[in-house]
Amino acid sequence: DAGVIQSPRHEVTEMGQEVTLRCKPISGHDYLFWYRQTMMRGLELLIYFNNNVPIDDSGMPEDRFSAKMPNASFSTLKIQPSEPRDSAVYFCASEEGGRGPLRSGYTFGSGTRLTVV
Amino acid sequence: DAKTTQPPSMDCAEGRAANLPCNHSTISGNEYVYWYRQIHSQGPQYIIHGLKNNETNEMASLIITEDRKSSTLILPHATLRDTAVYYCIVRVAGGSQGNLIFGKGTKLSVKP
């Protein structure tokens, strides 16, 4: 398995522009998570999906952020309009469903480093 | 807020065992202890998890105290490639309520 695939790896954009980050989870994983990492705030959970349905978006910082999962193999995180304070590394992770000790945890992608100038 | 407390940094000599402590005094009966690490510029990587028994895999060993209020991750023979930030997390293993909430972790530096 190729793991969780994120694109692009790096994105530089101007303030006010729309940014779309993409994620392909591991096949068969029921859960998908979006995290943001900055030096100041560390790793923050933004939103997560279960079976393509958004379950908790309480971590999404503002209405400028939106996330979708149109099918089991693809998710997007969109920022519109982008601002310099959105500069961060954005990670996508997926996890197999199920209960109990067999649930071994998330597999993270390599992240997208976003710079808004 | 993260439910665990870890030292901000530790050093370890290459080839020696690295013992990373974690306090989780408010852990609930149905919460597991998970360990992840993040090597610079990469996504976090799962290491190991456990409930109350000690666990071992190809990467590390996890020792959980009998009262479950603390644990220790052991890297038996640390290498330079083990230099990373190590996160200790408590979560419910089943269902959708056990999301990973990351604290600040311990920055482990393995030195030659």
Contacts between the chains, C-beta under 8 A, distances in Angstrom:
chain1	res1	chain2	res2	distance
A	4	B	43	7.7
A	31	B	96	7.3
A	33	B	99	7.2
A	33	B	100	7.7
A	42	B	102	6.0
A	42	B	103	7.4
A	42	B	104	6.0
A	43	B	44	7.3
A	43	B	102	4.0
A	45	B	99	5.8
A	45	B	100	7.2
A	45	B	101	6.9
A	48	B	96	7.9
A	48	B	99	6.4
A	50	B	96	5.5
A	55	B	96	6.0
A	56	B	99	7.5
A	91	B	43	5.2
A	91	B	44	7.5
A	93	B	43	7.3
A	93	B	44	7.9
A	93	B	100	8.0
A	98	B	94	7.2
A	99	B	93	7.1
A	99	B	94	3.1
A	99	B	95	6.3
A	100	B	93	5.8
A	100	B	94	5.1
A	101	B	32	7.3
A	101	B	49	7.8
A	101	B	51	6.6
A	101	B	93	5.9
A	103	B	93	4.9
A	103	B	94	6.1
A	104	B	46	6.3
A	104	B	49	6.8
A	105	B	34	5.7
A	105	B	36	7.2
A	105	B	46	4.2
A	105	B	49	6.3
A	105	B	100	7.5
A	106	B	36	8.0
A	106	B	44	7.5
A	106	B	46	6.7
A	106	B	100	6.1
A	107	B	46	7.1
A	108	B	43	3.1
A	108	B	44	5.1
A	108	B	45	7.1
A	109	B	43	5.6
A	110	B	42	6.4
A	110	B	43	5.6
A	111	B	41	7.9
A	111	B	42	7.6
A	111	B	43	5.5
